[in-house]
């Protein structure tokens, strides 16, 4: 009896994972389409990606990264 329950539980978990993977692919497609839309309206996608990366960071990490970038730019005379 426990083998049947375990097999059923495993099947349900696998099916759930498969559905989530399909949803994840759908979301990835939507993100790609949104970047394409941004590009077609004249925005620079590389810059948008950089802004999104910065917005994900906590403020103190973002400030530190910007300070390091400025330090490296000054060292290289850029």
C-alpha positions as CSV (number, residue, x, y, z in Angstrom):
1,X,0.0,0.0,0.0
2,X,2.8,2.5,0.9
3,X,4.4,1.8,-2.5
4,X,1.2,2.9,-4.3
5,X,1.0,6.1,-2.1
6,X,4.7,6.9,-2.7
7,X,4.3,6.3,-6.5
8,X,1.2,8.5,-6.6
9,X,2.9,11.2,-4.6
10,X,6.0,11.0,-6.9
11,X,3.8,11.2,-10.0
12,X,1.9,14.3,-8.7
13,X,5.2,16.0,-7.8
14,X,6.6,15.3,-11.3
15,X,3.5,16.6,-13.0
16,X,3.6,19.7,-10.8
17,X,7.2,20.3,-11.8
18,X,6.4,19.8,-15.4
19,X,3.6,22.4,-15.2
20,X,5.9,24.9,-13.5
21,X,8.6,24.4,-16.1
22,X,6.0,25.2,-18.8
23,X,4.9,28.3,-16.9
24,X,8.6,29.3,-16.5
25,X,9.1,29.0,-20.3
26,X,6.0,31.1,-20.9
27,X,7.3,33.8,-18.6
28,X,10.8,33.7,-20.3
29,X,9.1,34.1,-23.6
30,X,7.1,37.1,-22.3
31,X,10.3,38.7,-20.9
32,X,12.1,38.2,-24.3
33,X,9.1,39.7,-26.1
34,X,9.2,42.7,-23.7
35,X,12.9,43.3,-24.4
36,X,12.1,43.1,-28.1
37,X,9.4,45.6,-27.7
38,X,11.7,48.0,-25.8
39,X,14.3,47.6,-28.6
40,X,11.8,48.3,-31.3
41,X,10.7,51.5,-29.6
42,X,14.3,52.7,-29.5
43,X,15.5,51.8,-26.1
44,X,18.9,50.2,-25.5
45,X,18.3,46.7,-24.2
46,X,21.8,46.4,-22.7
47,X,21.2,49.5,-20.6
48,X,17.8,48.3,-19.6
49,X,19.3,45.0,-18.4
50,X,22.0,47.0,-16.4
51,X,19.2,49.1,-14.8
52,X,17.2,46.0,-13.8
53,X,20.4,44.5,-12.3
54,X,21.0,47.6,-10.3
55,X,17.4,47.8,-9.1
56,X,17.6,44.2,-7.8
57,X,20.5,45.2,-5.6
58,X,20.2,46.6,-2.1
59,X,21.1,50.3,-1.9
60,X,24.4,49.7,0.0
61,X,25.5,47.1,-2.5
62,X,24.6,49.3,-5.4
63,X,26.5,52.3,-3.8
64,X,29.5,50.1,-3.3
65,X,29.5,48.8,-6.9
66,X,29.2,52.3,-8.3
67,X,32.0,53.5,-6.0
68,X,34.2,50.7,-7.3
69,X,33.3,51.4,-10.9
70,X,34.2,55.1,-10.4
71,X,37.5,54.1,-8.7
72,X,38.5,51.8,-11.6
73,X,37.5,54.4,-14.2
74,X,39.6,57.0,-12.5
75,X,42.6,54.5,-12.3
76,X,42.3,53.9,-16.0
77,X,41.7,57.6,-16.9
78,X,38.3,57.0,-18.4
